[in-house]
Amino acid sequence: MANGEHLAVLQRTVSSRSPYRWELWRTSYPQLELDLSGADLRGQDLSGLNLRAVNLQRAYLALANLTAADLTGANLIRANFYEANLTAANLSETNLLDARLIGATLTGADLQSASLRTADLREASLVNANLSHAELIGADLRAANLRQADLSDANLMRADLSRAKLNGVIACGTNLSRVNLSQSELIAAQLIKASLYSARLTAAQLTKAILVGATLVEADLRCANLSWANLSRANLSSASLQGANLRGANLSRACLKQADLSQADLRGANLFKTDLSGAILTGAVLPD
């Protein structure tokens, strides 16, 4: 339950359209722990406000404008940001456990080291967002737009990214184990040393993706497009690559032990020192 006084000051700030009033009040009471938990702030203009370390647990912020707001370290557990505008907002080190961000705009937002475990980000826009070191275990990112986002060293284990747009994403060292990336777009994505153990990538678009040293053990890449991808030194042992497009792919020194490459297209692929022991190549089109 929100503190009545804290909520009243915020509402006066919004109605007067004077962020300075809020900043002055916060400066006057630097030790005050602001409690806006459960507050109904739907559609409110909170752009540019200092909301650092504020308790907004279960707050209702649907359609709110939080452009360039500073929410560093805020408690946002189970908060509702349905279609809210969080463009360029600072959400670093926030707790967004079970938060609802369906259709939210987080373009250019800073979510570095944020906890988004089991958060709902369906159809959210995270273009150019910084999610490095963020925790997104079990998050729902179906059809989300993460173009050019930074996911370096983030943990997305068991997240659902089906039909998501991840073109040009930076996901070096990222944990994508058991993630659902079916029908996703990962064109020119940087996935160097990423872990995609047992990940589902059926019909995913990975043209020109960089997967050097990546772990794809037991990954499902059936009908995936890996044309001109760099899979040098990647581990694809026991991976399913039936019908995959690997034209021009760099598989030098890659491990494809026990992998199923039946009906795969490997024309022009670089197989220098590639380990294909035990691999199934039935119907595969091999390099000349």
C-alpha positions in Angstrom: 0.0 0.0 0.0 1.4 3.4 -1.0 2.3 6.0 1.6 -0.4 8.7 1.3 2.0 11.6 1.7 4.5 10.2 -0.8 1.8 9.7 -3.4 0.3 13.1 -2.8 3.6 14.8 -3.4 4.0 12.9 -6.6 0.5 13.7 -7.8 1.1 17.4 -7.1 4.3 17.2 -9.1 2.5 15.6 -12.1 -0.4 18.0 -12.0 1.9 21.0 -11.9 4.2 19.5 -14.5 7.2 20.6 -12.4 9.7 17.8 -11.9 11.8 20.3 -9.9 9.2 20.2 -7.1 9.7 16.4 -6.8 13.5 16.7 -6.9 13.5 19.4 -4.3 11.3 17.3 -2.0 13.6 14.3 -2.4 16.6 16.4 -1.8 15.1 17.7 1.4 14.5 14.2 2.7 17.5 12.2 1.4 17.0 9.3 3.9 13.3 8.8 3.2 12.4 5.4 1.7 9.7 6.3 -0.8 6.8 3.9 -0.8 4.5 4.0 -3.9 3.7 0.3 -3.8 0.3 -0.6 -5.4 -0.2 3.0 -6.6 -2.4 3.6 -9.6 -0.3 5.7 -11.9 -1.8 4.6 -15.2 -1.3 7.1 -18.0 0.6 9.5 -15.8 3.5 11.7 -17.2 6.5 10.7 -15.0 9.1 11.5 -17.7 12.5 12.5 -16.3 11.6 12.0 -12.7 14.0 10.7 -10.1 12.5 7.5 -8.9 15.7 5.9 -7.7 15.2 3.1 -5.2 11.5 3.9 -4.9 9.2 1.0 -3.9 6.8 0.6 -6.8 5.9 -3.0 -6.1 2.6 -4.0 -7.8 2.2 -0.4 -9.0 -0.1 0.1 -12.0 1.8 2.1 -14.6 0.0 1.0 -17.8 0.3 3.6 -20.6 2.5 5.8 -18.3 5.2 8.1 -19.8 8.5 7.3 -18.1 10.7 8.6 -20.8 14.2 9.2 -19.4 13.0 8.5 -15.8 15.6 7.3 -13.4 14.5 4.1 -11.7 17.9 2.8 -10.7 17.6 0.2 -8.0 13.8 0.5 -7.7 11.5 -2.3 -6.5 9.3 -3.0 -9.5 8.2 -6.6 -8.5 4.9 -7.4 -10.2 4.5 -3.8 -11.4 2.3 -3.4 -14.5 3.9 -1.4 -17.4 1.5 -2.4 -20.1 2.3 -0.3 -23.2 4.2 2.2 -21.0 6.8 4.4 -22.6 10.2 3.7 -20.9 12.4 5.1 -23.7 15.9 5.9 -22.5 14.8 5.1 -18.9 17.4 4.0 -16.4 16.3 0.7 -15.0 19.7 -0.6 -14.0 19.8 -2.9 -11.0 16.0 -2.8 -10.7 13.9 -5.8 -9.5 11.3 -6.5 -12.2 10.4 -10.0 -11.0 7.1 -11.1 -12.6 6.6 -7.5 -13.9 4.2 -7.1 -16.8 5.8 -5.1 -19.7 3.6 -6.3 -22.5 3.9 -3.9 -25.5 6.1 -1.5 -23.5 8.6 0.7 -25.3 12.1 0.3 -23.8 14.1 1.7 -26.7 17.6 2.7 -25.5 16.7 1.8 -21.9 19.4 0.8 -19.5 18.6 -2.5 -17.8 22.1 -3.4 -16.9 22.2 -6.0 -14.1 18.4 -5.8 -13.7 16.4 -8.8 -12.5 13.6 -9.7 -15.0 13.1 -13.3 -13.9 9.7 -14.5 -15.3 8.8 -11.0 -16.5 6.3 -10.7 -19.3 7.8 -8.7 -22.2 5.7 -10.0 -25.0 5.9 -7.6 -28.1 8.0 -5.1 -26.1 10.4 -2.9 -27.9 14.0 -3.2 -26.6 15.8 -1.8 -29.5 19.3 -0.7 -28.5 18.5 -1.5 -24.9 21.4 -2.4 -22.5 20.6 -5.8 -20.9 24.2 -6.8 -20.1 24.4 -8.9 -17.0 20.6 -8.9 -16.7 18.7 -11.9 -15.3 15.9 -13.0 -17.6 15.4 -16.6 -16.5 12.1 -17.8 -17.7 11.1 -14.4 -19.2 8.5 -14.2 -21.9 9.9 -12.3 -24.8 7.7 -13.7 -27.6 7.6 -11.4 -30.6 9.7 -8.8 -28.8 12.0 -6.5 -30.7 15.6 -6.6 -29.4 17.4 -5.3 -32.5 20.9 -4.1 -31.7 20.3 -4.8 -27.9 23.3 -5.7 -25.7 22.7 -9.0 -23.9 26.3 -9.6 -23.1 26.7 -12.0 -20.1 23.0 -12.0 -19.5 21.2 -15.1 -18.2 18.1 -16.0 -20.4 17.9 -19.7 -19.4 14.5 -21.1 -20.4 13.3 -17.8 -21.7 10.8 -17.7 -24.6 12.1 -15.7 -27.6 10.0 -17.3 -30.3 9.4 -15.0 -33.2 11.6 -12.3 -31.6 13.7 -9.9 -33.6 17.3 -10.1 -32.5 19.1 -8.8 -35.6 22.5 -7.4 -34.7 22.1 -8.2 -31.1 25.3 -8.6 -29.0 25.0 -11.7 -26.9 28.6 -12.7 -26.2 29.0 -15.0 -23.3 25.2 -15.0 -22.8 23.4 -18.0 -21.2 20.7 -19.0 -23.7 20.4 -22.6 -22.5 17.1 -24.2 -23.2 15.8 -21.0 -24.7 13.0 -21.0 -27.3 14.2 -19.1 -30.3 12.0 -20.8 -32.9 11.2 -18.6 -35.9 13.3 -15.8 -34.4 15.5 -13.4 -36.4 19.2 -13.4 -35.4 20.7 -12.0 -38.6 24.3 -10.8 -38.0 23.9 -11.5 -34.3 27.1 -11.7 -32.2 26.9 -14.9 -30.1 30.6 -15.5 -29.5 31.0 -18.1 -26.7 27.3 -18.0 -26.0 25.7 -21.1 -24.4 22.8 -22.4 -26.5 22.7 -25.8 -24.9 19.5 -27.6 -25.9 18.1 -24.4 -27.3 15.2 -24.5 -29.8 16.1 -22.7 -33.0 13.8 -24.3 -35.5 13.4 -22.2 -38.6 15.4 -19.4 -37.0 17.2 -16.9 -39.3 20.9 -16.8 -38.4 22.4 -15.5 -41.6 25.9 -14.1 -41.0 25.6 -14.7 -37.3 28.8 -15.0 -35.4 28.8 -18.1 -33.2 32.5 -18.6 -32.7 33.2 -20.9 -29.8 29.4 -21.1 -29.0 27.9 -24.1 -27.3 25.0 -25.6 -29.3 25.1 -29.1 -27.9 21.7 -30.9 -28.5 20.3 -27.7 -30.0 17.4 -28.0 -32.3 18.3 -26.2 -35.6 16.0 -27.9 -37.9 15.3 -25.8 -41.0 17.4 -23.0 -39.6 19.1 -20.6 -41.9 22.8 -20.5 -41.0 24.1 -19.4 -44.4 27.4 -17.5 -44.1 27.4 -17.9 -40.3 30.7 -18.2 -38.5 30.5 -21.4 -36.4 34.3 -21.8 -36.1 35.2 -23.9 -33.0 31.5 -24.1 -32.0 30.2 -27.3 -30.3 27.3 -28.7 -32.2 27.5 -32.3 -30.9 24.2 -34.2 -31.0 22.6 -31.1 -32.6 19.6 -31.5 -34.9 20.3 -29.7 -38.2 17.9 -31.5 -40.5 17.2 -29.4 -43.5 19.3 -26.5 -42.2 20.9 -24.0 -44.7 24.6 -24.0 -44.0 25.7 -22.6 -47.4 29.0 -20.7 -47.0 29.1 -21.3 -43.3 32.4 -21.4 -41.5 32.5 -24.7 -39.6 36.3 -24.9 -39.3 37.3 -26.8 -36.2 33.7 -27.1 -35.1 32.5 -30.2 -33.4 29.5 -32.0 -35.1 29.8 -35.3 -33.4 26.6 -37.3 -33.6 24.9 -34.3 -35.2 22.0 -34.9 -37.6 22.7 -33.1 -40.8 20.3 -35.0 -43.0 19.0 -32.9 -46.0 21.2 -30.0 -44.8 22.8 -27.7 -47.5 26.5 -27.4 -46.9 27.5 -26.0 -50.3 30.5 -23.7 -50.0 30.8 -24.4 -46.3 34.3 -24.4 -44.7 34.8 -27.9 -43.1 38.5 -27.5 -42.3 39.3 -29.9 -39.4 35.5 -30.2 -38.6 34.7 -33.2 -36.5 31.9 -35.1 -38.2 32.4 -38.4 -36.4 29.1 -40.2 -36.0 27.2 -37.5 -37.9 24.2 -38.3 -40.0 24.6 -36.9 -43.5 21.8 -38.7 -45.3 20.7 -36.5 -48.2 23.0 -33.7 -47.2 24.5 -31.5 -50.0 28.2 -31.4 -49.2 30.9 -28.9 -50.4 32.6 -29.7 -53.7 
